[in-house]
Amino acid sequence: MSVAIIINPISGGARPGAGPLRARTAMEAVERHGDTPEVFITERPGHARELAKAAAKRGVRLVLAWGGDGTLNEVASALAFGEVPLGLVPSGSGNGLARELGVSQRPAEAIAAALRASPRLMDLGELGGHLFANAAGIGFDAFIASRFNDPSNVRRGLLGYARITSRALLHYVPEDYRVSIDAGDGLSDRSARHAVLVTIANSAQFGNNARIAPAARVDDGLLDLVIMEESSRLRTVMQVPRLFNGTVGQAAGCTITRMRRATIESDRPMTYHVDGETIAGGTTLKARVHPGALWIAA
C-alpha cells in the first residue's frame, strides 16, 4: 500500500538542498519495508495540510510528517477525526511530541518504526478554534514563537530558539488574565492571574526535554493547564532549571490543572500559539480537548 511522506525542506535550520536528500532517504526507507512511497516537499505555509488532506482522500495507509512542530500541526490537523494514521520524522528545533513518544531523531529509524507500529489513538487540543497536537499557549511561549517565526530571524534551530528566549527573559512583561477551568468533574474554577505564561499541554514537554507539564499524557482525555505567575523576574529565571528536572509543578507561582475545557480572558487582544505557530486572537480564547481524535503510528 502507499505511504505518503510530507517533507519540510528547511525545518530545523536545514541547509539548502536538504529536501531532495530527505526525499531519497524517505523513499529508500519505505521501499525497504515493502510499501509504495509518495514523497512530497512543501513549498509554503499551509502546503503540508493540503498534501495530507489529499493523501488521506486517496486512501494511503499512513502519512509521515517530516519536519518540525509546524509541519506536525498541519498534518495532524488534516488527519484529525479520520482513519489515516500520522507518523513522525522529527527535524525541528524542539520536537516535543516526538521526544515524548520516544520517536528516534534519526530519520530512517523513525520512518521504519512508524511503518512497523500498530497505530493507537491520541488526543488533540484546541485553542481559539485551532487544533494542536503537542502544546498551545498564551504569554511568554507565544511571544517566543512569534519572534522565532518572524521572517527577520535567520537563525533557526535550537541555538536560535535559545538566543531569543534568553533575550525575552530580560524584557517580557507579564499580563493579567481571567481563567475559567472545567476539569470535567462537574466543578469549575475561575480566577484572576498575573502570569508570565498560560500553557495548555497535551504532551509533557515543549521540546528538547523541557517538561512544562510532567504528568501530561497524550491519551488520557485531558489537557494540562499550566499557569506561571510572577512575583519577580529573578525568581522566574531561577525556576527555569525545573523545566529540565521534572519539578516545574513545584516552582513558585506555578499551578497545573487537569482540564477538559477552559476560557482565558484578557483586557487586550491575545497573541497565542498552537504547536509553535502564532495566531492573533481576541480578548477571549476558549480551549478544549478532543479525546482520541488522531491515530498515531509511534
N, C-alpha and C positions, 0 to 999 in steps of 0.2 A: 504493500500500500504506500501511498505518497505521504511524505513528511515535508512540511513547509518550514524553511529556516529564514527568518527575517533578521537581517543584519544591519546594525547601525555602524557605518564605517569609521566614525570619528569618536565613538564613545571611549571614555577613559583617557582622552588625550592621545588617541592613536595617531600615528604618522600618516601622511598622505600615501595612498596606495594600499592601506590596510584592508579595504573592502574586498578586493579580489583574493588576497591571501586568506582572509577569513572564509570567503565563499568556497575556496578549494578545500580547506580543512573540513568544512561542514559537509561538502559533497562526499568526500572520501569516508568520513565517519559514518554517514548514513548508509552509503553503499556497502560498507563492510558489514553492516547489520542486516543487509538484505532488503532494505526499503528503497523506495524511489525518492530522491531528493528534489525539492523545488526550492531553489535558492533565490532570494530577493534582497537587494541592497537599498536601504531607504535613501530618499533624496531630499526630504523636507520634513518639518514637524507635521505630525498627523499621518504621515505616509504609512507607518507601521500599523496603525489602526485600520487603515483602508486595506492593506495587504492581508491582515489577519482575518478581517471580515470576509474577504473574497475567498481565502483559503478554506475557511470553515464552510462556506456555502458550497464549495467544490467537493467537500466531503473528505478532506485529508484526515488522517488518523491522529495527527499531532502537529502542533505549531510550536517551534522553538524560537524564543526571543533572545537574540544575541546582542547585548548592549547593556546600558545602564538602567537606572530606575525609570527614566522617561520612556524608554523603549518597552520596558516591562509594563508600565502603566497603560500604554496604548494597546498593547497586545492583550493584556488581561481584560481591559475594558471591552474590547471587541469580542472576546470569547466568553464573557460573563453570561451566566444563565443559559449556557448552551451545553453541548455534549462533547465538544472537541477539547482535549486537554492542552495545557500550557507546559512547555519545558523551558528551563532557564540555562542560558550560556552567559554567565556574568562577565562584563567587561567595563563596568562603570567605576565611579570614584568611591562608592561605598558598598554597593551590592548587599544591602542589609537583608533582604528576604532570602537571597541565595545562600548567604552565610548561615542564616538561621535554619534553613532547611538542609544544610550540610552539602550543598552543591559544590563540586570541585571548581576551583578557579582556573583549571586547565581546560581549555575549550573542548578538545577531543574527548577527554574523560567525562565532562559534563554532558556532552551530546550522547555518548554511549550509555551513560547512566539513565538519561531521560528516555531513551529508546527501550531500555530494559524495564523501566519502572512500571509498577501497577498504579495507575492514576488513582488519586483519592481526592475527596472534596475538601476545599478550604474556604474560609470566609473571605468576604471583601468588605471594606468600609466605604462609606460615602460621606463627603463633606461638601456643602454648598452645591449639591446636585452632581458632583463629580466622584466617580469611583476611585478607590485606591486599594492596592494590594498589600503594601508594607506599612506606611505611616503617612499621616497628614498633620498639618499644624498651622498655628497662628502665632505670630510673635517672632521670637529670635530665629527659629529654624526657617520660617518663611522669609525673613529678612536675608538670611544667608543664602537661601536658594535663589532669591531674586538677584542678588549680586553675582552669584556663581553663573547664572544663566544669562546675564547681561552680555550682549554682543561685544562689549569692550573688554570682557575678561578673556584674555588669550591664554591664560594658564589653566588648563583643565587638570583632571586627575586629583589624587589625594593632596598633593602639595598645594595646588591652587585652592582647594577647599580649606585646608588648614590656614593658609595665609589670610583668606577672607574672614574666617572665624576668629582668629586672633585679633584682627583689627576691630571687628564688631564687638568683641567683649569689652573694648575700651569705650565705645561710643553709643552702643544701642540703648535706647530709652524704653523702659517697661511701660505697659499700657494698663488701663483699667478695663476689666471685663465683668460681665454678669453671666454666670454659668448656671444652667439648669440641667440636671442629670436624671435620667430614668435608668435605674440599674436593672430593671426587669423583674424586680421583686415586689412590685406594687407600691414602692416608696419612691419619692423624688426628693431631690436636694437642689436648692437654689442659693447661690452665694455670690458676693462681690469679691473679686480678686484683683490685686495689683501684681501682674505677672510678667515675668520675662518671656515665658512661652506657655502655650497650651497645645500639647501634642496628643493626637489620637492615634494610638498604635494598634495595629493588627498583629504584627510580629514584635519580637522583643527589642530589636535594635535599629538604630538609624543606618548603620553600616560601619565597617572597619571595627566591629566588635564594641561599638559604643552602645551600650544596652540601656535605652531610655525607659523601657518597661520590662524588667527582667522576668516577670511571671506571665507575660502575654503569650498566647498560643493562637495559631492561625486556624484552628479547627474547633474552638470551644464555644462558638456562637456569641462571643462578646468582644468588645474592644476595650482597651485600657486607656483611660483619660488621665494624662499626666499634666499637672499644673505646677509650675515652678514660680513661687512668689519670691520677691526680693526685698531684703531689708538693707543690704549694702552690696555694691558691686564686688568688693573684695571677698565677701562671704560667698557670693555666687561663683566667682572664679575658683575659690578654694574647693568648691564641690565638684568641679569638673572631673577629677580622678575617679569619683564614684561611678561615672558612666562606664568605666572600663573594669571595675571590680564587682559589678552587680549589686551595689548598695545605694543606687541613686534614690530609692524609696526612703532611705534614712537621712537624706540631705535636708538641711534646714529649709523650711518653706516648701518642701515638695510633698504633694499628695497624689496618690494613684488610685483611681476608682474604676472598677469594672462596670461597664455600661452597655446598654442596647441603643439608647438614643440620648442626645444632648443638644442643647441650644446655647450658643455663645453670642452674647450681645456686646456692643461697644458704642460709644457716642460718635465714633468716627468710622468710616468705611475700613474694612479689614482686608489686607492682603494675606492670602493663605496659600498653602501648597498641598498638592496631592502627589505623593511619591517624588517629591523634589521639583515638581513643575508648578510654577507660581501662577496665581489667578487673582484678579482684582475682584473683591467681594463687596457686599454692602455692610450695613451695621448689624445685621443678624445672619448667623450661619447655623444651619442645622446639620447634625451628624447622626449617622445610624449605621448599624451593622447589617449585612446581608449574609446570614449563615449559609454555608455550603454553596456559595454562588459560583465557584470556579473549580474545575477539575485541574489538578496539578500533577505533573509527572516528575517527581523528585524523590 
